Amino acid sequence: MKQNTTPGRFVTRKHSNTYQKTARYGPFNSPPGKLRSAALKWSHLAVDFRYDGCEWRCANTYSRLDTPNICCLLLLSLPDYRTGPCFASVNNQMCQGQLTGIVCTKTLCCATVGRAWGHPCEMCPAQPHPCRRGFIPNHRTGACQDVDECQAIPGLCQGGNCLNTVGSFECKCPAGHRFNEITQKCEDLDECSNIPGVCGAGECSNTVGSFFCKCPQGFYTSSDGSKCLDARGGYCFSSVLNGRCANQNSQLLTKVQCCCDSGRCWSDGSTPEMCPIRGSEEYQKLCLLLPDGGGGIVPGRIPSGPDGPGVYPYPVGPGQTPLRPGQIPVGPYPVGPDQIPIQGPGPVIIQTQNITNMCQAYRNLCLNGRCIPVPSAIGYRCECNMGFRLDGRGECIDEDECERNPCVHGDCVNTPGSYICQCPAGFQTTATRTECRDLDECVANGRICNNGRCVNTEGSFHYQDECLIRNMCLNGLCINEDGSFKCICKPGYLLDTSGRMCVDIDECETPGMCMNGHCVNTEGSFRCECMAGMAVGLDGRVCVAFSVVNVQVTKSECCCANSEYAYGEPCQPCPPQSSPEFLALCPNGGGITGDGRDINECALDPDICQNGVCENMLRTYKCTCNEGFEVDPAGKNCMDIDECLLNRRLCENGLCRNTPGGFTCQCPKGYNFDSRTDVCEDVNECESSPCINGDCVNSLGSFVCLCSVGSSLDSSKLECIETTKSTCWLKIINNRCEVNINGATLKSHCCSTLGEAWGSPCAKCEKDPICGKGYARVRGNNCEDVDECQIFPGVCINGKCVNTQGSFFCQCPPGMTVDVSGRMCIDLRTEHCYLSHDDERCAAPIPGKHRVDACCCSVGVAWGPECDECPEKGSPQYTQLCPRGPGFSHRGDFINGRPFLKDINECRMISTLCSNGRCRNTIGSFRCRCDNGYALDSDERNCTDIDECRISPDLCGQGRCVNTPGDFECECFEGYESGFMMMKNCMDIDECERNPLLCRGGDCVNTEGSFQCVCPEGHEISADGSACLDINECELSDRLCKHGQCVNMIGRYQCTCDTGYKSTENRLECVDIDECTIENGGCESFCTNSEGSYECSCNSGYALMPDLRSCTDIDECEESPEICDGGQCTNTPGTYQCLCFDGFMASEDMKSCIDVNECELNPNICLSGNCENTKGSFICHCEMGYSVRKGSTGCTDVNECEIGAHNCDRHATCTNTAGSFKCQCAPGWVGNGLKCSDLDECSNGTHMCNNNADCINTMGSYRCACKEGFSGDGFFCSDSDECAENSNLCENGHCLNMPGGFRCECDMGFIPTEDGKACEGKELKDKCSLFIRKERKERGREGEREPLMRGRSVKVKNWRINVV
């Protein structure tokens, strides 16, 4: 539900089952009970709350209750306790820091924590009036009384303890929290951000109310997790002799274990360091001030080993075993004079009443967790840190997270408080090492799949070569590329839209393909099927005519005329021009026979100049072409002239098609061909008057019909019909159109019936010169009757419309009369009006008689002597009866053609309206103003009592609500009373304020419905709980005042101390007197105080004399000969110095010799190797292929080829490289050098043999041998002329030498043998049947070979043979 921000308007917003009312001045809950819980729960209730400038009014908008506006009227009946949000700060006039969960009055907000209030917010005054901040006036006496902010403001000091003070309050936040002035809450303190270095060498992690440290290797966490303690193991020395550390302990101990026990020196593997002197500040930090998590001191605490924190030094009783370091004692425990007995495992319970917080008394409780005190049992419980869980004894033990298999795709390794995932290849661990995620190898290594596509998979990847996919680039060639591929299609194919396959090109769709024939598409190509008497041309794209001439000629006449002819039966191709055979056959060249006669090409082939006349010439011929043809550049053929190409204006506005020797024109629709101009002329269709009721406009190749405004073409596009509809106006008054009829109509329908004007903007109707009133021309010039009843729905209001020829009339129901307009049926009868209608029975009649509209358009539900039920609001019947809506009636008058509707005064008409309130008439309605404590009923006609107790069962808070007429009363429970600040709800009685004598000896704290005594330390509550009594501490415990006597006092006790002890400032303990503060105890150097005594010690390098006071120098060189390991020791007073040998350097204090790390000083000292530092020197570990040479310090390359340390093949050469070697196969061999195999030059085509020679491979090489019929060394082979060498060849013919052999050309009557090497006798009469084809188009692609059949043309190499 949206919020309306109109001033003075209240709107409800629903939150769960509680509606919170919001207004211009802020959301409020009504009525307010006790201020901290003043929200009312109004289920399914929505209320409108308006202020009209004079008074507040409630109006029901939606309800499921019997009294929907009870809540609204309840607000009006009470004082103004509007509540809203409270803001704790204002910045740049912007309200900030809204207190969450707090909804209060402005007075309470500004008197306590607020600086602004409401929504939109209002600034609080600088000084509240009439009371200062922290006080509000008492509603009875008017006196300023203190506000208990802790009770009045819910959520104040959330997370802490709120204590009320006079005029203010105080927030006490728990440890690890601090008070926020803006939110007024206790918020967590981030120790990690506010305390630099809080965890030392560890990593700090903040938690709610605390923090914990994650310590690195070598450190362990303190018992409360707040410190990282050094747990590195080292060597402990128990004494110092002559200035040197001596008597090394064989067991590895931490520095704390060593120095805080009996050790004098400690070393972590490097130079030993002296332990701090007992009593010094450094010693206090290391041993006595062990971190306990709260900044306190744990006296006498024994540190444990690296595996855990220390425990208290429990004494060992008879029959008990001493505790190991890190072991926690299990009770019952022996009790010493300064200890408190403890129970066994589990939550520890102290036997004395003096300790109330176990967690503060024992800081090492709850290892790996947080100690929570349990006051009721004087014990504690543990809340474990993350990664730990409680065991059966209540201790925090490590939780094995690996049991739930958190490392998907990896191996889980449990660690204290956590776990890590060890990931296999193909996976990588996250920053927290708690998850194995897939490694995208394709992203990590961009070149992993060179020349292919890398596809990542879970834990791996694979190389994708698209060209290996089946049917990839079908009908084409697939070329793999980096990350992709491409297809190169074969001729006759085209790449489809997917780019993955080649599809056939349908060449037959190309215009002009196979002209004079039929085109048949094939896969990757096409073929032309020609008509009879035509054949496919050389280009394979057109069909051309051919003729056959049968003549008898000699071979020279046949072949010398054209080398592309064929001769003989069976036909043999003529020798190619420039070949030796052609030169022998035609020694005089082309066009001349072998005996020197000119060849008449025109007689040889009469059709040689098709579409022209042939003229013979010496050695050649020429063609004179017919009209429509032109000779080609060679003058040998007549080519068709493309008139369409030469003259672009031919067949203008149409399509020109070339034909052999001419052209044709195809004209489109709307054009005719003009033979005089050879163009397509436009046809004027408008001459035939095709348009009906419109104008015809001719256009090129067509025409259009144009309609007048308001008309449009029908589907035939030839007839104009009226289609535009607009508003029809009944009156024109002062040149303004008035009273429009609902709905849009055609202009002809409007102006021929009821209308005086039409359109928007309107235009006065003009009389139709053809049609009369009530008739109109809609289609064509025919006058048709207008059906007003259909065109003007609802034209007869409350009646039935009856159409007539040229007009209509309204037929009214019985009891109704047509008004003066003739279009409305009105009921002027007056009868009784009823307010109730149930089971066809009427009740609650209104005094007097009223018309039906006055009754049903106001509050009536039934009317008339028959008790007719009024139409339902929103129904069409109701709209007809009440056209202006509820509250108006029709008097039967009309103004400017409209019925005049008058407001109904319901308050005067019905005197019984608004019981328990006042009725006020409004325009179109009325409203009831109810008295206080009353609300409108569901009909909003009468005021009924508000049952405040039923609306809000918690209205009285701690009491019982009793409803009364127009009000309610509260009967409060014990400890509560009503009437606080004019409110009736029950509020707590502050017993502490009314009876100052309560809780004598302590503090009285008021509680809900009661009070509680808080006694100071040393007191206890009396049996009746109304006073505090002193506790005799001395009787309760005999362990008080050790080294003294206990004296009881009021609320406390004091100690009287024995000799040698003095009391503390609080006089609660006896402490040792520090003799060292008195003239240093007589010690020459250092004095260390102890319990009841003290001890002297000396500076480093000195030893205590037998008098236990004086000091003497220690000769460290004599006591520890190896103290300057790597150098020479020189003793000096109180110390010593070391003079170091080569390879060592003296420390800053000159007390030790430190090995020089040559590897770090000179990183390049072992080039091509790894440097290892040694004591006083270093060693080079050389890489493979390198070694240390004598006299050098680095790694030098090993020449494997020179020393024979290689594994190259015997047919390869070895080449030394830096750190390695490489092998390369010798010429004639191939391989990786480690293994070489013979290179077959003859197979791979790398040999240099002549084309007329055979290549013979040999190991590591090859040789060449000329073929039969050739001679030479194989690299150069020349042809052998067998005809010259042997004159007896080709008897009965002549020998023709050929490359690599010969063949016989036989005389007439002889034919060559099958091998062509001889002539055999059979007398034949040569007959050459030439079939010369006339091809007018330029030469195209080669034709396909076809079977040699009579009547077919065959193309062989570069010649063509026609067979008859």
Salt bridges, closest charged atoms under 4 A:
ASP48 OD1 - ARG9 NH2 2.98
ASP48 OD2 - ARG50 NH2 2.24
ASP52 OD2 - ARG927 NH2 2.66
GLU55 OE2 - ARG920 NH1 3.38
GLU55 OE2 - ARG927 NH2 2.91
GLU55 OE1 - ARG929 NH1 2.42
ASP80 OD2 - ARG82 NE 3.11
GLU122 OE1 - LYS106 NZ 2.75
ASP230 OD2 - ARG232 NH2 2.83
ASP268 OD2 - ARG232 NH1 3.83
GLU273 OE1 - LYS255 NZ 2.84
GLU281 OE2 - LYS285 NZ 3.98
ASP292 OD2 - ARG363 NE 3.31
GLU383 OE2 - ARG381 NH1 3.30
ASP391 OD2 - ARG393 NE 3.90
GLU395 OE1 - ARG393 NH2 2.90
GLU435 OE1 - ARG437 NH2 3.39
GLU458 OE2 - HIS409 NE2 3.29
GLU466 OE2 - ARG453 NE 2.92
GLU481 OE2 - LYS486 NZ 3.83
GLU529 OE2 - ARG527 NH2 3.18
GLU557 OE2 - ARG597 NH1 3.50
GLU564 OE2 - ARG1339 NH2 3.58
GLU581 OE1 - ARG1303 NH2 2.17
ASP595 OD2 - ARG597 NE 3.04
ASP605 OD2 - LYS1334 NZ 2.49
GLU615 OE1 - LYS622 NZ 3.69
GLU652 OE1 - ARG649 NH2 3.04
ASP674 OD1 - ARG676 NE 3.26
ASP768 OD2 - ARG777 NE 3.35
ASP827 OD2 - ARG829 NH2 2.72
ASP853 OD1 - ARG851 NE 3.40
ASP893 OD2 - ARG891 NH2 3.48
ASP967 OD2 - LYS984 NZ 2.53
GLU971 OE1 - ARG960 NH2 2.50
GLU977 OE2 - ARG994 NH2 2.33
GLU1008 OE2 - LYS34 NZ 3.20
GLU1008 OE2 - ARG36 NH2 1.54
GLU1091 OE2 - HIS1043 NE2 3.59
ASP1125 OD2 - LYS1175 NZ 2.19
GLU1172 OE1 - HIS1181 NE2 2.36
GLU1305 OE2 - LYS555 NZ 2.71
GLU1305 OE1 - ARG1303 NH1 3.54
GLU1335 OE2 - ARG1333 NE 3.95
GLU1335 OE2 - ARG1360 NE 3.95
GLU1342 OE1 - LYS1355 NZ 3.46
GLU1346 OE1 - ARG1352 NH2 2.08
